[in-house]
């Protein structure tokens, strides 16, 4: 009876007690101004980072091989400026006295692997919904995780069915998307968010569960542009989009870097440190806008109909660089909220949930404590002597 009651409580809590949100009908980016995430970048200040790596934690209950010290040693050997240990629901404090230390954990213990990465928080949030999540569940978790002084990633959204691309038409209150992961390349999810006016920036991570595996370590990364490595600078660069994601692949060569990215009027121009096989400009709904082949630089004239433009730089050996978007905005308008709690719908659902639970409690109580009727012993026949 207790296991059944627990399952019923989990269902009621997730689907009836969770707040109901009314989402504003999304609109694409608009305005007379263009946001350039690289407007003050210095080509000498790019730093290589990995924010997502697991160790042998929780006494082996979660999937991970190696210690936090092993993670630091391996990424230090590959000259990463920042390398986070991001175990599930646990903040590892190894090397916390070093400039590159950022407290991190992967949030989520649900069946659908709807996971988030939290950077810069010193406490773990335990709110989650175990069963397949509705968009209300997902938004409620993001709201609980997000703070003004931390950074929240949506992790590997195209893998494990944790998210649908359509979710990102509405979801907000997160900073970055782990577009580049060994488990999936989630450009469809990213373009859905961008096409619906969400200023979300790219990240690439190994999401490694075995630090000793050469097949999974050093394959994806994020570059940030900062003059000094410390938590404030790193988080600020991620929030502003002063970063880009990289597919390293199996290449042993040094990674090319972004040397220049400028807006002159409506013309976007970029220069790479190494000639590329192809430079592609991509816009609304993931539409390919222009391609330049066998070039180390490229320009694109942003059209009035373009809501955002992002660039992908591909190299013949499998290396690829995904830049953050230039997008339209209006300087005189503050960004409005993308959602609010529907108080009426939330209260109705919670009242129903409470009613259902009370009814079940009475049924369970009756089944546990009702006395079953006892059979009366048969009367013995009288014996006459």
N, C-alpha and C positions, 0 to 999 in steps of 0.2 A: 504493500500500500504506500509506503514512504517513497519508493522510487517513482511510482506513478504520479504521486502528488508533486514531486520535484519536477518531473517533465511538464506537467500541466502548468506549474508556476513559471518555468522557463518560457513556455509558449506565450502565456498571458503577459509576462513582463516584456518580452520582445515585441509582440505584435499589437498589444493593447495599451501598455503603460508607456511605451516610447512616445515622445512628443510627435505630433503631426505638424509638418511644415507646409506652408504655402509658398511655392517657389515662383518668383517673378518670371514672367515669360522672357526668356533670354533674348538679347539683342547682340549683334556683332559690334566690334569696336567701331567707334565713330568719333569724329571731331576734326578740327583743323590742324591739330598738332600731332607730331609723330614722336613716340617714345623710342629712344635709342638706348638699349641697355649697355652699350659699349662706348658711351659718349666721353667718358674720362679714363678709358683704359690705357695702360702702359704695357707695351709688348714685352718688357723685361720683367713683368711682375706676375706672370702666369704661374700658378702653383697646382700641382697634381694631387688629387684627393680621391679617397675611397671612403664612403660613409656607411657602408653596409657590409658587415662581416660577422660571422657567428663563431662561437667557440663551444667547447664541451661544457655546457651549462646545465643547471637544474639536475645534477647528478645523472646526466645522460638521458634525461627524459625528452629533451629536444635534440634535434639533429644538428650535431656539430662535432668537429674533430680538432684537437689542438687547444692550447690555452691562449689567453689574452696576450701573454708574453710572446708566444709564437706568432700571433697576428702582427704585433708591433715589429718584431724582428724581420719578418718576411717583407712587410711593406717598407720598412726603413731600407732594406737592401735594394729595393726598386726605386728609391729616392722619392717616395711619396711625402708631401709636406704635411698632409693630414690623413690619418687612417683611424677610423672609428671602430670600436667593438660594439656591435648592436645586437646583443642577445635578446631573445623574447622576454618582454616584461621584466627586464633586469638591466640596471645601469652598472657597467664595469668601470671602476675608478683607477685602473692601471695607468700610470704615467700622468696622473691628474695635475702634477706640478709643472708639466712641460707646456710650452706655448701652444702646441698643436692639439692639446687635449680638448675634446668636446664631448660632454656627456651625451650618450645616445642609447636608444633602445628601439627594438622593433615591437610595435604594439599590435596585438591581435592574437586571440586564442580561439577563434571561431572555426567552424567546420569548412567554410568556403574559402579560407585563406584571404580574407579581406583585410589586408595588412597596411600599416602606416609606419613610417620612420620618423621618430621624434628626435630632434637635435637641440641641445641647449637647455633641456629641462633637468632639474635635479630630483624630480620625483616621478614615479611611474603612475600613470592613470590606469585603473582597472576596469573602467566601463567598457563593456563589449557585448555583442549579441551573438550567441553561439550558433544559431540556426542560419540558413540562407537569409541574407540581409536584404531588407527593403531599402529604398532610397532614403526613407526617414531614419532608419537605423544608421546608415552610413553617414548622413549629415550630423546626426546627434553625436556620434563618436568623434568626427572631425571637430565639432564645436568644443567638445570636452578636452581635446588635445591641444588646440591652438591657443597660443598666448602671444602677446606683443613682442616678447623677448626670446621666442624660440622659432624654429623652422619645422614645418610638417611636410613630409613627402607622402604622396600616394605611391605605394610600392607595387612593382611588377603588375600593373593593372590589366594587362592582356593575358595573363597566365592564371591558371587555377580557377577560373570563373569567379574570382572574387569581386570583379567589377565588370560591368558591361560598358561598351563605348558610349551608349546612350546616357549612362549615369552622368557623364561629364558635361552634358548639356545643362545640368542643373546644379551639381555639387559645387560647393565653394568652401572657403575658409581653410585652404591649404596653400602652400607656397610653391612647391615643386612636384614634378611627376618623374618617377623613375622610368623614363622612356626607354632607356638602354639597360637591359638586364640579360644575363645568359638565358633566362627562361622565356623571354619574349621581347620583341621590339614593338613598343606601344605607340607608334606614331598616329594610328587611327584615334586612340583615346585622346592624345595630345591635341590633334587638330580639331576634334570635337569641342574640347574645352576652349581652345583659342577662337574657333569660329563662332562661339556663343559668348564672346566678350569676357572670358576669364583670363586674367594675366597670370599664367602658370608657366614656370620656367623648367628647363630640362635638367635631368640628372642622369648620370651613368654610374652604375655600381657593379661590383663583382657578385654581391650577395653570396659570398663563398661560405660553404659549410664544411670545407676541408682545406685548411690553410696549407697542407702539404701537397695538394694536388696542383701540378703545373698546368693541368687542363682547364682549371677554373679560376686561378688567381692571376690578376693583372690583365684581364681581358676587356674590362669596361672601366671607365673612370670619368671623373668630372674635373675640369680645370676652372679655377677661380682666379680673379684678378684682384690682388690685394698687395699693399706695400709692406705689410708685416703680418705674420701668422699669429692670430689670437682669436679667441672665440667670437668676440664682437665683430671683427672684420670679416671672418668667414661667414657668419650668419647674415651679415648685412649684404655681402656680395651675392649670396644665394637669394635673398629676398628681392634684390634689385635686378636679378638676371645677369649680373656681371660674371658670367660663367658660361661654359658650354660642355656638352657631353661628347665622349669619344668611344668609339668601338676600336679597341686596340687590335683585336683578333690575334692571330698567331705571329704577327710581325715582330722581329727583333730590332727593327730600326728605331731611331729616335722619332718621337711623335712630332709632326709639324704643329706649329702654333699660329694663332691669328695675330698677324702683325699690325693690321689696321682695319678699322670698320667705321666708316664715316657716312654722315648724311649731309649732302649739300643741296639744300632745297628739297626736292622730292627724289633726288638721285642717291641711291644706296651704293656704296663702293666698299669692297673688301679686298685685302691682300693677305695671302698666306705666306708662310716662311718657306714653303716648298711647293712647286707646281703640282697641281692635282690632275687626276684623270677626268674629273667632272665636277662642276660647281652648279648646283641646282637651286633655284629660288622657288619656294612653295608658298601658296596663299590659301585663301578661304576654302574650307572644306577639303584641304589637302591637295588642291589643284596645282599642278606643275605650271609655273608661270614662264620660266626661261631656263635654258641650260647653256653653260659654256664648257667646252671640252678642251682638255690638254692646256690648262691655263693656271697660272698662279694667282690671278686676280680676276675680278669680275665686277660688273656694275649692273644695276637694274633701276629703271625709272618707275617709281611707284605711281600707279595709276589712281585716278579718283575713286574707282570702284574697289581698289584693294583695301581690305580692312586690316590685314597684317601680312607681313612677309618674313619668312624664315629661310635660312640657307643651310644646305647640306653639302659638305665637301667630301668627295669620295676619292680614294687612292687605289691603284690597281692591286695592291697586296692585301686588300681587305680593310684597311684603316678607313674610318669615316668620322667626320666631325659634324655635330649637330649644333648649330648656333641658335641662340634665343631669338625670338621674333622682334621685329620693329612693328609697332601697332599704333593705331590712331587713338587719340583721346582729346578731350576738351579741357583746357587748363582752367576754365572758369567754373567747371562743374565738378562737384565732389562725387565719388563713386557711391551709388546707392546700394543698399543691401540687396543681396540676391534671394533672400528668403526671410520669412518671419514665422513664428509659432502660431498656428491656427488654434487659438485658445478653445473655441467652441468644439472643434473636432477632437482635440486632445482630451478635453474633459469628458466628452461623450464616451470615447473609447476607454478611458480609465474607469469610468463608472461601470461600463459593461464588464471590463476586466475584473473589477472588484466583485461585481455581482456573480460572475462565473466562478470566481474563486470561493466565495462564500457558499454557493450551492454545492461545489465539489467538497468543501470542508464538511458540510453537513452530511453528505453522502458517505464520505470516508469515515466520519465519526460513527455513523450508524452501522457501517459494515464492520468496524473494529470492535464496537462495544455492545451491540445488540446481543441479547442472550438467546441462544437457540433453544427451542422448546425441548424439555427433557421427557423421555418416554416414562410413563408410569409403570411400575412393575406389575406384572399380571398377578391377580389374587389367587392364592393357593386354595384348592378345594378343601372344605372342612372334612375332617375324618371323624366319623362317629364310631364309638366303640360300644 
